[in-house]
Amino acid sequence: MDFDLSEEQTLLKDTVERWAADTYPTLEATIAARAEAAGFSASRWTELAELGVLGLPFAEADGGFGCGPVEIGLVMEAFGRRLAPEPFLAAIVLAGGALRLAANDAQREAILPAVIAGTSRAALAHGEARARYDLFDVATTATPTPSGGWRLDGRKTVVEHGGTADLLIVSARTSGARRDGDGVTLFLVPAGTPGLRVVPHTAHDGGRTAEISLDGVELPAEAVLGPIGGGVAIVERATEAAIAAVCAEAIGSMRALTDLTVEYLRTRKQFGVAIGSFQSLQHKAVDMFVALEQARSMALYAAMMVEAEDADERRSAISAAKVQINRSARFVGQTAVQLHGGIGMTMEYLGAHHFRRLAMIEIAFGDTAHHLRRVTLAGGLVKAS
Amino acid sequence: MDLRFTPEEIAFREEVRSFFLTEIPADIRTKVSEGRKLDHRDYITSQRILNAKGWAVPHWPVAWGGQDWTAVQRYIFMEELMQAAVPLPLQFNCFMVGPVIAQFGNEAQKQRFLPRIANLDDWWCQGFSEPGAGSDLASLKTRAVRKGDVYVVDGQKTWTTLGQYADWMFCLARTDPTAKKQAGISFLLIDMKTPGVTVRPIITIDGRHEVNEVFLDNVEVPVENLVGEENKGWDYAKFLLANERTGIARIGMSKERITRIKRLAPLTPAGEGTMWDDLDFRSRLAAVEIELKALEITQMRVVAAQATRDPTKPDPASSILKLRGSELQQATTELLLELAGPAALSGERIGDGLDDLDAPFAWADTAAPVYFNTRKVSIYGGSNEIQHNVIAKAILGL
């Protein structure tokens, strides 16, 4: 048992924290970056590539650094603290995760160097409206074409940063019924492929999403990513890595929000005294701190378990972590707004932006009810005997 | 960073687990698990088995019977002990007065008391709280006046847990009535057989006799039973309370109760099936398990940080353990009560017969008393409201 970071990890943490602090010293800096068409600045993405951040999770053989969930967590926590808008989660952890787990040698060679260099970005187009959070629920179809390729038809929803990705990883059913676990296959679909329509949206946390329709999208046989019919397992592992990452991001955001709130309690005066001298407000702030620390523990747990071999244990652990992060995020977010009073309700206030991001994190990759049900049906965490 | 135990730590866990399960009598562990009253002989039996192995006081200095264990090993030991439903070594002996004497007592006191404390040859009780001094402990009024070779002690102590069995009491008394609150308090060791000591039971909310009032009426205490310096008792008390708070999360105990709930639920008839088919119930249980897992890791973080901390100063992060640990203990007792259902209404059997009819609920008579009794855990050891104040001041700087 060891909670210490290695020298390399400490260096990475310092580097990323410094970059985020220098790049986003104020709320205005974040808002300015979000105002760009892509929702972030291309030059900043290049900076992250130059720092080596974009290559972290990829194998050294692929030009990456072979880092694991702890390093990803360090990056995400630093980003969360500063509300950095770069699509590291969507492009590198989630879509990059699918590539890392499933791409064959030719695909690795063709795709990963550009992803790591920041000149190409992928997005995972998996979710569908009826599926809610069930990863196996896929109605989009892929039918074989006479030329040995595939034709894709269907709709994908809330694809994070799908509008600016030049490569979409699309899941489609090659066999089975809509909610079967088997029979889903992943496909590499370059942006601009005929029949592909991508409609970008702004997201409530300042990010970007896209709605995607596939209408007779013709693909060659080489577009298949990973085993035929084995797509759900890949999406699940990539999603688990993304959940661990978003847990760490939430820690950064909750920590920033707790610090802001405590500072506000110290400085805001009413009735001639700092409002932090009122015990009812002190105890609320303490409850925020406790919620943050409990969430931090579960973010560490998620990072530790995301690569566990035992699938049942891994799934329960990741779901348990998401439940804790969601509950803490809701409590910390709501309490911060309440303790700030009116100013907490305004978009000119940094805390409000953390509140919005935390509310979106709660929903992303499964809400509290979804993940609590998974832990419940798995029989809980404490062994029965 | 690696949150897993090392192979050595896992081997250690297996060793202590197997010892608890094979060496501590099963009937004692069953009583603990089912929340039944322990005879004071049960505490003594269990602690002497541990002491014979050198494990009653592993956290003490090695010279006085402690083990040269890492913080992680000590943590594993306590968690396994609780999960095996072994009675905790008597807290007042092993975690309170023992460490204080080992740290601040003189050589004669160490020689005289420590081996007997470890072996539970002497049963100790705590004389801190008074009717007018609860969370505000420093407002205590019991007085000790030096007359020649003795202190004459007058006052009243309360909430004296298991004081009915005690041979000795460690006691805070005011030796300088003119000094301000915390100054002027001394730490005295009082033989319970001394004339003027009267123990009177307090029956608590669970209907049991666990705590007492202790009246001290012109009790003569030899000056050699003063620990450390006169008027410095508050420092020793703070040291003691810091010790009390580590491990106060009782995560192993909550886990043991959850394991028991999971064992009982599939055996507990409900509707067409059992309580294990009730997904509402299981969902509430799972929610508690998730919080408990989080707290377990929080506790491991506190334990890991101990390696680099001044051991005589309390870690304010341990207040989190007290807060959430007590709440989760209480939550598990509520789930057990819910599991028992209407069977929880009946207490002890008065007559004989009808054994076959109530068999699936034979365990249910203690569900309510355990729930009642566990309300104490958010009050003792510094109430949860006090813990909020500690975190607000020491960590948040409010």
Chai-1 contact restraints between the chains, C-beta under 6 A:
chainA,res_idxA,chainB,res_idxB,connection_type,confidence,min_distance_angstrom,max_distance_angstrom,comment,restraint_id
A,M1,B,F5,contact,1.0,0.0,6.0,A-B,restraint_1
A,M1,B,V72,contact,1.0,0.0,6.0,A-B,restraint_2
A,D2,B,D2,contact,1.0,0.0,6.0,A-B,restraint_3
A,F3,B,M1,contact,1.0,0.0,6.0,A-B,restraint_4
A,F3,B,R301,contact,1.0,0.0,6.0,A-B,restraint_5
A,F3,B,A304,contact,1.0,0.0,6.0,A-B,restraint_6
A,V70,B,M1,contact,1.0,0.0,6.0,A-B,restraint_7
A,V262,B,L396,contact,1.0,0.0,6.0,A-B,restraint_8
A,G276,B,L398,contact,1.0,0.0,6.0,A-B,restraint_9
A,Q282,B,A392,contact,1.0,0.0,6.0,A-B,restraint_10
A,Q282,B,L398,contact,1.0,0.0,6.0,A-B,restraint_11
A,H283,B,H388,contact,1.0,0.0,6.0,A-B,restraint_12
A,A285,B,L396,contact,1.0,0.0,6.0,A-B,restraint_13
A,V286,B,H388,contact,1.0,0.0,6.0,A-B,restraint_14
A,V286,B,I391,contact,1.0,0.0,6.0,A-B,restraint_15
A,V286,B,A392,contact,1.0,0.0,6.0,A-B,restraint_16
A,V290,B,I320,contact,1.0,0.0,6.0,A-B,restraint_17
A,E293,B,T298,contact,1.0,0.0,6.0,A-B,restraint_18
A,E293,B,I320,contact,1.0,0.0,6.0,A-B,restraint_19
A,Q294,B,A294,contact,1.0,0.0,6.0,A-B,restraint_20
A,S297,B,A294,contact,1.0,0.0,6.0,A-B,restraint_21
A,S297,B,I297,contact,1.0,0.0,6.0,A-B,restraint_22
A,S297,B,T298,contact,1.0,0.0,6.0,A-B,restraint_23
A,M298,B,A294,contact,1.0,0.0,6.0,A-B,restraint_24
A,Y301,B,I297,contact,1.0,0.0,6.0,A-B,restraint_25
A,M304,B,L3,contact,1.0,0.0,6.0,A-B,restraint_26
A,A320,B,I290,contact,1.0,0.0,6.0,A-B,restraint_27
A,A320,B,K293,contact,1.0,0.0,6.0,A-B,restraint_28
A,V323,B,I290,contact,1.0,0.0,6.0,A-B,restraint_29
A,Q324,B,I290,contact,1.0,0.0,6.0,A-B,restraint_30
A,Q324,B,A294,contact,1.0,0.0,6.0,A-B,restraint_31
A,V375,B,A286,contact,1.0,0.0,6.0,A-B,restraint_32
A,T376,B,R282,contact,1.0,0.0,6.0,A-B,restraint_33
A,T376,B,S283,contact,1.0,0.0,6.0,A-B,restraint_34
A,T376,B,A286,contact,1.0,0.0,6.0,A-B,restraint_35
A,G380,B,A286,contact,1.0,0.0,6.0,A-B,restraint_36
A,G380,B,E289,contact,1.0,0.0,6.0,A-B,restraint_37
A,L381,B,E289,contact,1.0,0.0,6.0,A-B,restraint_38
A,L381,B,K293,contact,1.0,0.0,6.0,A-B,restraint_39
A,V382,B,K255,contact,1.0,0.0,6.0,A-B,restraint_40
A,V382,B,I258,contact,1.0,0.0,6.0,A-B,restraint_41
A,V382,B,T259,contact,1.0,0.0,6.0,A-B,restraint_42
A,V382,B,E289,contact,1.0,0.0,6.0,A-B,restraint_43
A,A384,B,K262,contact,1.0,0.0,6.0,A-B,restraint_44
